[in-house]
Amino acid sequence: MKRTATLSLMALILLAFSVNALAIVPRLQTYIVGSKYYNHYMNDRYSWITNSQSFDLKVVGYWKAGQPGLIAGQYGALSTNSAPGFDKLDCWLGISVPRGQSGRVWINGVEINSFSGYRAAAAALPDYVHPRPTLPFQRPQRHGKFHFFDVGAIDNDQIGAMQYRHGHIMSPGWGDEILLNVVIRGFDWVHFDAVGYSASRGRSYTTWPSWDSSFYATPEPGTLSLLGIGLLGLAPLLRRKRK
């Protein structure tokens, strides 16, 4: 009887941890509009991927889940949907590109052609901003050089932030989004993270590895193989047409 009770208690504890883990949402996220989410894509892991050289990218600040249909006024009628304490993040877009390659990136028409090692790039941020120290060791950033681009401030005074979670676009929550137009030339891949600093909380935030985005100049090999198979299937039809 005691053993059964102990096992039941352990099961409840594990369930609680699992629920909490699933409920955790990072403060900052990035998302490429119209992209597809991949668990594995070339050197990348768990990212929104595009092969287009021109696209819109969102830097998302997400504080708390909300239900717009139940909100009455700015701060909500129900305690479960009320706005969190006001907070604002000064944000930078972390851009990483392959070492040994030359290219250019434009953000909202502003050209970026200077990339450096991680420490040198991070040193250009204000002294009080401390990006996640594991950032340069994740894929594909560990094969790249960096630049941090100031994208302005984002806050949590409205329900306007979607949660782009593991391939699913969730309901909007308290926060907001910054929409950026991106154009890329010359690089095989470009990876995007976000870094933010909250003056009221006195701490920095960085996107987690599974809430970020990447550009790849060509489709992954599996996609090319499928394309090749499709073209082979058209070969008999083309031969008949020639006859």
Secondary structure, 3 states (H helix, E strand, C coil): CHHHHHHHHHHHHHHHHHHHHHHCCCCEEEEECCCEEEEEECCEEEEEEECCCEEEEEEEEEEEECCHHHCCCCCCCCHHHCCCCCCEEEEEEEEEEECCCCCEEEECCEEECCCECHHHHHHCCCCCCCCCCCHHHCCCHHHEEEEEEEEEEEECCCEEECCEECCEECCCEEEEEEEEEEEEECCCEEEEEEEEEECCCCEEEECCCCCEEEEECCCCHHHHHHHHHHHHHHHHHHHHHHC
